[in-house]
Structure formats: structure tokens, C-alpha cells
Amino acid sequence: MAIKCGWTKPLSAIKYELRCSIPEKYIIEMVCDMIGASKAYLKREYDQKEPYNYFIKNKNNMMMDEEAKTKLESYLEEIAK
């Protein structure tokens, strides 16, 4: 017996509205995670601009409230300078 799914759109087409804010300590943790991941993947090619570049490239796909995105972007931009 086949089970039918009620979805008619791909998941990427579904928009979510997030209303909860992210506490400051978790935004700082995201910054540290992005730096660590960049260092791990890029090894000797790493420089301080890479986490910011990654964020700019992917920020439209990140599911978080706009205030958190703005804070995260400003922290990463400050590190990139």
C-alpha cells in the first residue's frame, strides 16, 4: 500500500516565519562555529574574511530572524576587517 504525502511543493519553496529571537550567547557561538568550520575546511588557505564571505553567500538560506542575521553579519564583518 502506497502512502501519499500531502505536500505539493518542494521543501525549498515553503516559507517559514520565525518570530523567536536568538539569545546573544548563541549568536556568538555561531560566529565561533563559522570560524572553526572555515579553519577546518580551508586549512592553510583560511583567512579572517572566509566566515564573512560564507555568511554573505548563504544568508538568504539561513532560517533565523532578521535581528539575529543582522547581529551575526556585523560580528563576522568586524572580524573580516
N, C-alpha and C positions, 0 to 999 in steps of 0.2 A: 504494500500500500504506500503510495507516494504522499508525502506531506507537502502541502502548498504553503508558501510563505506569502504574507500579506504585503511585502514590500514591492513597490512598482518602480522605485528609483534606486540607483546605485547609492551606497552609503556616502560617497563623496558629494552627492548632490543634496543631502539632507543638512539643513542648517540648524544649529543648536543655539539657544540663547542662554548664556551663562550669567547669572546675577550675583554669585557669591564672590567676595573679594579674597585674594590670596594674601595671607599674612606676610609681612616684610621678611621674616626669617626664612620663609620658603622661597621667596624671590631671590634672596641672597644665595640660598642653596642651589637654585637653578643656575645662577651665574657660575658658581664653583663647579657644578656638573658640566656646564658647557666648556669651561676652561679645561677641565680634566679630560673630557672626551676629545677635545681638539688636540691636546698634547698626546693622548694615547693613539689617535688615528694618524696624526701627521708627523709624529716623532720629531726628527730634526728639522722638518720643514715648518714647524709651528712658529708662529709669531703672534703677538698680542692682538692683532686685528682679526684673526681667524674666528673666534667665537662671535664677534660682532657681525662679520660677513655671513656666517651661518645663520644667525638670527634674522638678518635682513632678507636673506634668500627664502627663509621658511616661515616668517612671522604670520603670513596670511593663512597658513595651515595649522597654526597653533591654537588650540582651543583653551583660551583663558580670557578673562575680562580685559577690557581696554586699558584700565588703570594699571593692571599688572604688566601688560605688554609695554606700556609707556615707561614704567619704572625699570623693567628688565632692559629695555633698549637703552635707557640713559646710563645705567650701570655699565653695560657692555661697551657703549660708545666711549665712556670715560676711560675704561681700561685700554681701549684701542688707541687712544691718543699717545 
